[in-house]
Amino acid sequence: MQELIDKLNNVKPTQYCSIETIRGWAESLLEKEKEQIVNAYKEGCSDRILDESTDAVRAQNYYNETYGEK
């Protein structure tokens, strides 16, 4: 969220910033956040002995159950 606020704060008053641009920034940042959450979940599971494909599926399921499927 802070990264989006920073991007918006860097738009000068004389510049045009379309809704499509802002939407693109937001979608990109949401995808980045999703990757961070999934990676953190997988990292937390790494203490257990599971193969990476199982961890990846479990991490994706965790994200979908917690934040909704995107």
C-alpha positions as CSV (number, residue, x, y, z in Angstrom):
1,M,0.0,0.0,0.0
2,Q,2.8,2.4,0.9
3,E,4.4,1.8,-2.5
4,L,1.1,2.9,-4.2
5,I,0.9,6.0,-2.0
6,D,4.5,6.8,-2.9
7,K,3.8,6.5,-6.6
8,L,0.7,8.7,-6.3
9,N,2.7,11.3,-4.3
10,N,5.3,11.4,-7.1
11,V,2.7,12.5,-9.7
12,K,3.1,16.2,-10.2
13,P,0.0,18.4,-10.1
14,T,0.6,19.3,-13.7
15,Q,0.8,15.7,-14.9
16,Y,-2.1,13.6,-16.0
17,C,-2.4,10.2,-14.3
18,S,-5.2,8.0,-15.7
19,I,-7.3,5.6,-13.8
20,E,-5.9,2.8,-16.0
21,T,-2.4,3.7,-14.9
22,I,-3.4,3.7,-11.2
23,R,-5.3,0.4,-11.7
24,G,-2.2,-1.1,-13.3
25,W,0.0,0.0,-10.4
26,A,-2.5,-1.4,-7.9
27,E,-2.8,-4.7,-9.7
28,S,1.0,-5.0,-10.0
29,L,1.4,-4.3,-6.3
30,L,-1.3,-6.8,-5.4
31,E,0.4,-9.5,-7.4
32,K,3.7,-8.6,-5.7
33,E,2.0,-8.8,-2.3
34,K,0.5,-12.2,-3.2
35,E,3.9,-13.6,-4.1
36,Q,5.3,-12.3,-0.8
37,I,2.5,-14.0,1.2
38,V,2.8,-17.3,-0.7
39,N,6.6,-17.3,-0.3
40,A,6.3,-16.5,3.4
41,Y,3.9,-19.4,3.8
42,K,6.2,-21.7,2.0
43,E,9.1,-20.5,4.0
44,G,7.2,-21.2,7.2
45,C,6.5,-24.8,5.9
46,S,10.1,-25.4,5.1
47,D,10.9,-26.8,8.5
48,R,8.8,-29.8,7.7
49,I,9.8,-32.4,5.2
50,L,7.5,-31.9,2.2
51,D,8.4,-31.6,-1.4
52,E,8.3,-28.2,-3.0
53,S,5.3,-28.9,-5.3
54,T,3.2,-29.8,-2.2
55,D,4.3,-26.7,-0.4
56,A,3.5,-24.6,-3.5
57,V,0.0,-26.0,-3.7
58,R,-0.6,-25.6,0.0
59,A,0.7,-22.0,-0.1
60,Q,-1.6,-21.2,-3.0
61,N,-4.6,-22.8,-1.2
62,Y,-3.7,-20.8,1.9
63,Y,-3.7,-17.5,0.0
64,N,-7.0,-18.3,-1.8
65,E,-8.7,-19.3,1.5
66,T,-7.4,-16.3,3.3
67,Y,-7.7,-13.6,0.7
68,G,-10.0,-15.0,-1.9
69,E,-9.0,-16.5,-5.3
70,K,-7.4,-14.0,-7.6
